Amino acid sequence: MAPCVKLLQTMWNPAPQCAAIRYSLRMQAATQSAREIPLPFLVSALLTGHIMASMALLVLPALAPEVAREYMIDASLIGYYISLVCAGQLVTLTWLGNITRRYGGCRINQLGHCCVAAGMALMMVPAPVFLAVGAVVVGFGYGFIGPSFSHLLMRFAPPKRRNFIFSLQQTGVPMGGIAAALLCPAIALAFGWRWAMLLSVILLGFVILLMQRGRARWDDDRDAAVRALSPNPLAHVMLVWRTPPLRRIAIAGGAFCWAQFCVGAYTVVACVKVFDMSLIAAGGMLTVVQISSAFGRVLVGWAADAMRNTSRVLAWNAVLMMVICVVSIWMAPDWPLAAIYVLFALHGITSGAWAGAALAEAGRTAPPGAATAALSGALVYFNTGKMFGPIVFANVYLFTQSYGWAFASLAIPALIAWAAMRPIKTK
């Protein structure tokens, strides 16, 4: 009798069937929208976002001498700004590691760029404390951006081209650095440094709108049953540690990240202090660093795909980085300009080439079905290096009063990266 009653209720109440039809139509619309959005648009949109977010991160390092002069603080403290960004980033990477699965990679990417824009707006407030507050908010945004773009690329990038596509997408970091180095010093000297930050806020808003076009397709895998707030914030970190190939790539990535952000943060300050360059000329040197880094990322991504051995390529890169760091000990004001350009170009290539290949390798070596979790956990290790590395660099400088020795200290993370990469054997 009960089954008959239920059948009659269903016949007289068509609401569930209508809801199912509406859901089916929505899914068909999402599928149709997917066919209209090619992979190059996804890669281009993510690359644009990465450029703008990276530009935002490097606005303050590019203007460090000017901002330090206004607030009457030591420009070498810029390393602590990078560390505060990383502290904010680690909060979202650990406590909100599942949020990409809950709301979708596109939406969380948009949220990340929104947080970065909010942090930049806070830093425009005329009080030094807001530089610190804004840095943490920028870090929150960065913690959303990394896992979300990695999630999208792991879904849609063809496996045979994944290293190259990840490395191409990672050129957004140096390209953003180039934009910051070329635009921000000129804007600061002409109108004031806060106008450079305002430009960054506007560009980040453009990225949020750009990403909306593909959201229906890119977020069709979101899972409403997943809790955004992680009950175990260290679960992804422990997943990486328990998986030997992931552990090694995470340690190497943290070491490379240490070096990369020290080079990016201190190039302008070192050129002004050691070589007595103007802010514009020092920005030009930072541009050389970022162009070299972009070239290195594409080269390493191509080499890793061609050799089918990411660990070997990254180990070679670490050895070259050690050599360049040791040479930096002899950095002096009487160096020829050409030698300075070569030195910083090589710093840019060796410290920045690793990122795309390392992220792709982390996704490839993740346990089945755990690529997003593995990437989130690996990013925690990467950003731990980024958080503590600039503090170590700043204190080496304060102890030695030599930027030559400070840059030479980056041989330590190079050695760590080499040791981590050497044992890995890719099948």
N, C-alpha and C positions, 0 to 999 in steps of 0.2 A: 504493500500500500504506500509506504513512504516513498519509493522511487517514482510511483505514478504522480504523487503530489508534487515532487520536485520537478518532474517533467512538465506538468501543467503550469507551475510557477514560471518556469523558463519560457514557455510559450506565451504566457500573458505578460511577461516582463522582458522585453527585448533589449534592455539597457546593456547587459553584459556583452551580447553579440555586437551591438553598435560600438561599444568601447573597443572590442577586439578588431572590428573593421577599421575604426579610426586609427588604431595603433598600427595595423598592417599598412594603411595608406601612408602614414608618417614614415614607416621604415622604407616603403617603396620610394618615397620622395627623397629620403636620405641617400638611398642607393643610386637613384638617378642623378642626384647632385654630385655623388662621388665620381660618376663617369665624366662629369663636366669639369672636374678639377684635376689637372694632370700633376704628376710628381714634381716637375720643375717649378710649379707655382708654390707647392708646399716648401720645397727647399729654398726658394727665393724669399718667401715670406719669413721663414725661420731665420734665414741668413740676415735679412733686413733687421729683424728684431734683435738678433745677437749683436749686430753692428751698433744699433742705437743704445742697447743696454751696456755694451762695453765702452762706448763713448762716454756714457753717463758715469760709469765707474772711474774712468781715467781723467775726467775733467779736473778734479781736485789735484791729482798728482801733476798734471800738466801746468797747473797754476800755483803749485805749492809755494814758490818764492814770493809771488805777489800776495797770496792770502796770508802767508806768514808775516810779511811786512805790515799788512793792515792790522793784524791782531797781535803783533809784536811777540811772536813765538818762533821757536827754532824749526826751520823747514825739514830737518831730519825726522821730526815727529810724524811725517806723512806715513811712515810704516805702521803706526798705530791706527790710522784711518783704515788701511787695508785690513788690519786685524779685526777691527770692529765690524766691518762689512762681513767678514767671515764668521764672526760670532753670530750675527743675525742669520746668516745663511745656514749655519749648523742647526739653529733652532727649527727652521722649517723643514730641513732635510730629515731630521730625526723625529720630531713630534708630528709632522704632517707628511710623512713619507708615503701614505696611501692616498693622498688627496687627488693625485692625477688619475688613479683608477676610479675614484668616486665621481669626479666631475668632468673628466676628459682632458686630454693633453692640450687641446686648443684653449679651452676656458682657463686652465691653470696658467698657461703661457701668457694669456692676456692679464690675469691677476698679477703675475710676476712683474710685467712691465708697468702695471698700475702702481705697484709698491715702489718700484725704482723711481718713477716719476714723483711720487709723494716724498720720498727721501730727498731727492734733488731739490724740491720746493722747500723742504724744511731747512736745508743747508743755506738757503738764501736769506734766512732770518739773521739780522746783524748781531749775532752773539756767538762766541766760539763754541759754547756747549751744544748748539744746534748742528755743528759739524759732526759731533759724535752721535747725536740722536738720529740725524739724517743718514749717517753711515750704517747704523743698525737697520733702519727701515729699508735702505737699498739692499742690504744683505738678505732681509726677508724675501724681497723680490727675486734676488738671484737664486735663492733656495727653491723657488717655484720654477724658474725658467729652465734650469739644467735638467731635472728629471722629465719635464714636460716635452721639451724638444727631443730628448733621447727616446722617450716613449713613442713619439710620432715617427721618428726616423727608423726605429727598430720595426715598426709595423709596416711602413710603406717603402723603405729603401730595399732594392733587390740585394740579396745576400752577397752576390759576386761583386757588387760595387759598393758595399756598405762602408768599408774602410775609407774609400775615396770620398764618398758622400759625407760621412761624418767629418773627415778632415776638411773638406770644402766648407761645410757649415761652420766648422771651428775657425775658419779664417775671419769670421765675424769679429773675433776678439782683437786681432791686430788691425783689422780695417776700422774698427771703432776707435782703437788707439791712434790710428793715422788721422781720423777726423778730429779727435780731441787735440792732437798735437798741432795740426794745421790751423784749425779754426779758433780754438779757445784762447791761446796767447794773443792773437790779433784782436779778437773781440774784447778781451780784458784790458788791453792797452788803449783801445779806442773808446770803449763805453763803460768798462768796469767788469770785474770777474763774474758778478751775479748774472749778467746778461748771457754769459756762456751757459750757465746752468739753466736759465729760462729756455734757451734754444733746445737744450736736451729734453726738457719736459715736453715741449711741443712735439718733437720728433717721436718720443715714446708714445704720445697720444695717437699719432698717425699709425704706429705699428698695431696698436690695439684694434683700430678700425680695420686695418688690412687683414688681420687674422680672422675676422668675423666671417669672411666670405666662405671659408671652408669648414666652419665649425660643425655643420650638420653631418658631414662625412667623417671628419677627423675625430669627432667625439662619439661616434655611434657605438663604441665599445665601453662606454662608461657604465659603471655597475653601482646602482643605488644601494645595494646591500652592503657595500664596503664602507667601513667607518673612516672618515677623513682623519680624525685624531687617532694616532696610533696608540693602542693600549700598551705596547712594548716599544718605546722609541729607539731602542738599540737592536731591534730584531734584524733590520737590514744590515746593520754594521756587523752583527755576529754571523749572518749568512755569508758575508764576504770573507770574514776571518776563518770560517770553517771550510771554505772552498779554496784549496791551495792556489790554483791559477788566478782566482780573483784576488786572493790576499796579496800575491806578488805584484799584480798590476796596480792594486790600490796603493801599496807602499811606494812603488815607483812613481805613480801619478802624484802622490802627496809630495814626494821629493822634487819632482819637476815643477810642480805648482809653486813650491817654496821659491825656487829660482826664478821662475817666470815673473811672478808678481814683484819680487825685489827689483828685477831689471826694469820692469815697467814703471814702478813707483819712484825709483831713484835716478833714472837716466837724466831727467831735467835738472834735478837738484845737483847731481854730481857735475854735470857740464857747466852749470852756473858757478859752482864753488871751486872746482878744480881747474877748469879751463877758462874761466872768466867769460863765458859766453853770455850774450843777451838772452832774454826769455824767448824771443822769436827763434834765435839760432839753436837754443837748447831744444825747443819744440821741433825744429827740423831734425835734430839728432834722434828724438823720440820717434819721429816719422820713419827714419831709417830702421830703427829697431823693429817697429811694427810691420813694415813692408817685408823685412827679412823673416820675421816670424810667420807671416802669411805664406811666404814662399816655402819655408821649412815645413809647414803643416801639410801643404799639398804634396810636397816631395816625399815626406815620410808616409803619408797615406798611400800614395802610389807605390812606393817601395814595399810597404807591408802587404799590399794586395799582390804585387808581382812575385814577391818571395814566399808568400804564404807563411811568414814567420815574423809577426809583429814584435815579439820579444827581442829577437836578434837586431832588428833595425833600431829599436829604442836603446838597446845596450850600446850599439855603436855611437848613437847620438850622445849618450851619457859620457862616453870616453872623450869625445870631442869637446863637450862642455867643460869637463875637468881641465883640459889643456888651456882653453880660453880663460877660465877663471884664474889659473895660476899666472898666466901672462899679465893679468890685470894688476898684479902687485906692483909692477913698474910704471903704472899709469902716472903721468906727471904733466905739469903745465907746459913744458917745452916740447911735447910731442907734436909732430906734424899733423895738420888737420886730416890728411888722408888716412893716417894710422888710426886716429880716433874714430873715424867713420868705419874703418874695417873692423876695429875691435867691437864697437857696439853693434854692427851688423851681425857679427858672429855670435855675440851674446843673444841677439834677437832670434837667430835661427835655432841655436842649440837649446835655449830655455823655453821656446814657444812651440817647437815642432811636434810635441808629443801628444797633444790633447785629443785630436780626433781619432787617431789610431788607438789610443788607450781606451777611450770610451767604447769604440767598436769592439775591441778585444774583451772588455768587461761584459758587454752584452752577449758576445759569442760564447764565452766560457761560463755564463750563468747556468744554473740548473734549469731544466725544462720548465717553462711557464713562469720563471722568476726573473725575467730580464729587467723589468722595471724596478723590482726590489733590489736586484744586484747593482743596477746603475745608481739608484739612490744611495745605497750603502757605500759604493765606491766613491761617490761624490763627497761623502762625509770625510773619507780619508784624504781625498784630494784637497779639500778645503781646510782640513786640519793643518796641512803643510802651509797653505796660504795664510792661515791665521798666525802661526807661530814664526814662520820664516822671516817676515818683515821686522818682527820684534828682535829676532836674533841679529839681523842685518843692522838695525838701528843701534843696538848695543855694541856690536863690533866697532861701528864708526865712533860711538861715544868713548869707547875704551882706547882706540888707536888714533882717533882724529884723522883717519885716512880712508877715503873712499876706495883707494886701491886695495887695501886689505879687506874692506867690507865686500867688494865684488869678488875678491879671491876666496872669501869664506863660502861662496856658492859652490866651490868644489866639494864641500861636504854633502849637500843633497845630490850632486852629480854622482858621487861615490855610492851613496845609498841606492840611487836608481839603477846604477850598473849592477850592484850586488843583487838587487831584486829581480832584474830582468834576466840575468845570466842563466839561472837554472830552468827557465821555462822552455819547454819544447812543444811547439805547436804541431798538432797532427796534420 
